[in-house]
Amino acid sequence: MEFTKAKAGRVFQEVIAQIEDAIVSGELKEGERLPPERDLTEMTGTSRGTVREALRVLEQKGLVVIKTGTAGGAFVRSVSPQKVSESLALLIRTQQVPMKDLAEFREGVEGKATSLAAKRATRKDGERLTNLLREAREFLDKGEQGWADFIDIDNQIHMAIAEISRNQLYKLVLETVHDNITLYYDRLLKKNMKVMKINYQDLQIIISAIVQKNPEEAQSGAEKHIKKFHRFMEEE
């Protein structure tokens, strides 16, 4: 693998970009060892410190793993969505994402994913959602004592819809969101029967639209559901 001299003024970013492009394009394969730091320094026309720092950034991105010892060096890792998922999860769990931003994001992404689910759901998918809704009803009937289990089933329904959309990016992002969004619920959502009943009614509308293969109604139901619960949490 050959690299070119980095342009003056953006040396650090150039080194990262060249190695990153080589990995993403497949020129550098998983498990392949990058040239030694000394060779990379000569190829890119930069300092050894710049190359070393660029490799550290690439390691943080999950694109390379740096091993020490006589057989060490920087080795290419397989490109994985795991790092993206972990970064998004940390932002949500540490509540660094404003509630308004999270709601807007969910409204767009989840609305579209629900629309796709309505188009692509099989009979088996419909049965799966109907069974989950039945479980949600059982926990609703227990009143506020069933809150935690009800919220868990609610998350399972949202993640099932993302999976039924048959879109891997929607599935990855929405699973990450719903795996971590309960921190916002715990802090900002009133744990009472009124909230549970409204949530259940929304889920009924959404699942019914998916089963009946009505993408417009499914998307509208999901968007209204997210707006409504964002408003509840804003009030708190």
C-alpha positions as CSV (number, residue, x, y, z in Angstrom):
1,M,0.0,0.0,0.0
2,E,1.4,3.4,-1.0
3,F,0.5,6.7,0.6
4,T,1.2,10.2,-0.8
5,K,2.7,13.3,0.8
6,A,0.3,15.1,3.1
7,K,-0.8,18.7,2.1
8,A,0.6,21.5,4.1
9,G,-1.8,23.0,6.6
10,R,-3.9,19.8,7.2
11,V,-1.2,17.2,7.7
12,F,-2.7,15.3,10.6
13,Q,-6.1,15.0,8.9
14,E,-4.5,13.9,5.7
15,V,-2.7,11.0,7.2
16,I,-5.8,9.8,9.0
17,A,-7.9,10.2,5.8
18,Q,-5.5,8.3,3.6
19,I,-5.3,5.3,5.9
20,E,-9.0,5.4,6.6
21,D,-9.8,5.5,2.9
22,A,-7.5,2.6,2.2
23,I,-9.3,0.5,4.9
24,V,-12.8,1.4,3.8
25,S,-12.1,0.8,0.1
26,G,-10.6,-2.6,0.9
27,E,-7.1,-1.8,-0.3
28,L,-6.0,-2.7,3.2
29,K,-7.6,-5.9,4.4
30,E,-8.7,-7.1,7.8
31,G,-5.7,-8.4,9.7
32,E,-3.2,-6.7,7.3
33,R,-0.3,-4.9,9.0
34,L,0.3,-1.2,8.1
35,P,3.8,-0.1,7.1
36,P,6.0,0.7,10.1
37,E,5.8,4.2,11.6
38,R,9.2,5.1,10.0
39,D,7.9,4.1,6.5
40,L,4.6,5.9,7.0
41,T,6.6,9.0,8.0
42,E,8.6,8.9,4.8
43,M,5.5,8.1,2.6
44,T,3.4,10.9,4.0
45,G,6.2,13.5,4.5
46,T,5.2,14.0,8.1
47,S,6.8,13.6,11.5
48,R,6.8,10.3,13.5
49,G,4.7,12.0,16.2
50,T,2.1,12.9,13.6
51,V,1.9,9.4,12.3
52,R,1.7,8.0,15.8
53,E,-1.1,10.3,16.8
54,A,-3.0,9.5,13.6
55,L,-2.8,5.8,14.4
56,R,-4.1,6.4,17.9
57,V,-7.1,8.2,16.4
58,L,-7.7,5.3,14.0
59,E,-7.5,2.9,16.9
60,Q,-10.2,4.9,18.7
61,K,-12.4,4.7,15.7
62,G,-12.0,1.0,15.7
63,L,-10.3,0.8,12.4
64,V,-6.9,-0.5,13.6
65,V,-5.5,-2.3,16.6
66,I,-2.0,-1.4,17.8
67,K,0.1,-4.3,19.1
68,T,3.4,-3.9,20.9
69,G,6.5,-6.2,20.8
70,T,8.8,-7.4,18.0
71,A,5.8,-8.7,16.0
72,G,3.8,-5.6,16.8
73,G,2.5,-2.7,14.7
74,A,-0.8,-1.3,13.5
75,F,-3.2,-4.0,12.1
76,V,-6.4,-3.4,10.3
77,R,-9.6,-4.3,12.0
78,S,-12.9,-5.2,10.3
79,V,-15.2,-2.3,9.9
80,S,-18.0,-2.7,12.4
81,P,-21.1,-0.7,13.3
82,Q,-20.4,-1.5,17.0
83,K,-18.3,1.7,17.5
84,V,-21.1,3.9,16.1
85,S,-23.6,2.2,18.3
86,E,-21.4,2.6,21.4
87,S,-20.8,6.3,20.8
88,L,-24.6,7.0,20.3
89,A,-25.4,4.9,23.4
90,L,-23.0,6.9,25.5
91,L,-24.4,10.2,24.3
92,I,-27.9,9.1,25.3
93,R,-26.9,7.4,28.6
94,T,-25.0,10.5,29.8
95,Q,-28.0,12.6,28.6
96,Q,-25.8,14.9,26.6
97,V,-28.4,14.8,23.8
98,P,-31.1,17.4,24.5
99,M,-34.6,15.8,24.8
100,K,-35.8,18.0,21.9
101,D,-33.1,16.8,19.6
102,L,-33.7,13.2,20.5
103,A,-37.4,13.6,19.9
104,E,-36.9,15.2,16.5
105,F,-34.4,12.5,15.5
106,R,-36.8,9.7,16.6
107,E,-39.7,11.3,14.9
108,G,-38.0,11.2,11.5
109,V,-36.2,7.9,11.8
110,E,-38.8,6.0,13.7
111,G,-41.6,7.3,11.6
112,K,-39.9,6.1,8.4
113,A,-38.9,2.8,9.9
114,T,-42.6,2.2,10.9
115,S,-43.8,3.0,7.4
116,L,-41.3,0.5,6.0
117,A,-42.4,-2.1,8.5
118,A,-46.0,-1.6,7.3
119,K,-44.9,-2.3,3.8
120,R,-42.7,-5.2,4.5
121,A,-44.3,-7.0,7.5
122,T,-45.1,-10.7,6.9
123,R,-48.0,-12.5,8.6
124,K,-45.5,-13.9,11.1
125,D,-44.3,-10.4,11.9
126,G,-47.9,-9.3,12.5
127,E,-48.4,-12.2,14.9
128,R,-45.2,-11.2,16.7
129,L,-46.4,-7.6,17.2
130,T,-49.9,-8.7,18.2
131,N,-48.5,-11.1,20.9
132,L,-46.3,-8.3,22.3
133,L,-49.3,-6.0,22.4
134,R,-51.2,-8.7,24.3
135,E,-48.3,-8.8,26.9
136,A,-48.4,-5.1,27.2
137,R,-52.1,-5.3,28.0
138,E,-51.4,-7.8,30.7
139,F,-49.0,-5.4,32.4
140,L,-51.3,-2.5,31.9
141,D,-54.0,-4.4,33.8
142,K,-51.7,-4.7,36.8
143,G,-51.7,-0.9,37.1
144,E,-48.7,1.1,38.2
145,Q,-47.1,-2.1,39.7
146,G,-46.7,-3.3,36.1
147,W,-44.9,-0.1,35.0
148,A,-41.4,-1.5,34.6
149,D,-42.6,-4.6,32.7
150,F,-44.9,-2.4,30.5
151,I,-42.0,-0.1,29.5
152,D,-39.9,-3.1,28.7
153,I,-42.5,-4.5,26.4
154,D,-43.0,-1.1,24.9
155,N,-39.2,-1.1,24.0
156,Q,-39.5,-4.6,22.6
157,I,-42.3,-3.5,20.3
158,H,-40.3,-0.5,19.0
159,M,-37.2,-2.7,18.4
160,A,-39.4,-5.3,16.7
161,I,-40.8,-2.7,14.4
162,A,-37.2,-1.5,13.5
163,E,-36.3,-5.1,12.7
164,I,-39.4,-5.6,10.6
165,S,-38.5,-2.5,8.5
166,R,-35.7,-4.8,7.1
167,N,-33.3,-1.9,7.1
168,Q,-30.1,-2.6,8.9
169,L,-29.3,1.1,9.6
170,Y,-32.7,1.8,11.1
171,K,-32.4,-1.4,13.2
172,L,-29.0,-0.5,14.5
173,V,-29.8,3.1,15.4
174,L,-33.2,2.5,16.9
175,E,-32.1,-0.5,19.0
176,T,-29.3,1.7,20.4
177,V,-31.8,4.4,21.2
178,H,-34.4,2.2,22.8
179,D,-31.8,0.2,24.8
180,N,-30.7,3.5,26.5
181,I,-33.7,5.8,26.4
182,T,-35.2,4.5,29.7
183,L,-32.9,6.9,31.5
184,Y,-35.0,9.8,30.2
185,Y,-38.2,8.0,31.0
186,D,-37.1,7.4,34.6
187,R,-36.2,11.0,35.1
188,L,-39.0,12.8,33.1
189,L,-42.0,10.5,32.6
190,K,-44.7,10.2,35.2
191,K,-45.3,6.6,36.3
192,N,-49.1,6.5,36.3
193,M,-52.0,4.7,34.7
194,K,-52.8,7.7,32.4
195,V,-49.4,7.5,30.7
196,M,-49.6,3.7,30.4
197,K,-53.1,3.8,28.9
198,I,-52.2,6.5,26.3
199,N,-49.0,4.6,25.4
200,Y,-51.0,1.4,25.0
201,Q,-53.6,3.1,22.8
202,D,-50.8,4.5,20.6
203,L,-49.2,1.1,20.2
204,Q,-52.6,-0.4,19.2
205,I,-52.9,2.2,16.4
206,I,-49.4,1.7,15.2
207,I,-49.5,-2.1,15.2
208,S,-53.0,-2.2,13.6
209,A,-51.7,0.0,10.8
210,I,-48.7,-2.4,10.3
211,V,-50.8,-5.5,10.3
212,Q,-53.2,-3.9,7.8
213,K,-50.2,-2.8,5.7
214,N,-51.1,0.9,5.9
215,P,-47.7,2.7,5.8
216,E,-49.1,6.3,5.9
217,E,-51.2,5.5,9.0
218,A,-48.3,3.6,10.6
219,Q,-45.9,6.5,10.1
220,S,-48.4,9.1,11.3
221,G,-49.2,7.0,14.4
222,A,-45.5,6.6,15.2
223,E,-44.7,10.4,14.8
224,K,-47.7,11.4,16.9
225,H,-46.8,8.9,19.6
226,I,-43.2,10.4,19.8
227,K,-44.5,14.0,19.8
228,K,-47.0,13.2,22.5
229,F,-44.5,11.6,24.9
230,H,-41.9,14.3,24.2
231,R,-44.6,16.8,25.3
232,F,-45.3,14.8,28.5
233,M,-41.6,14.8,29.4
234,E,-41.2,18.5,28.5
235,E,-43.9,19.3,31.0
236,E,-41.9,17.7,33.7
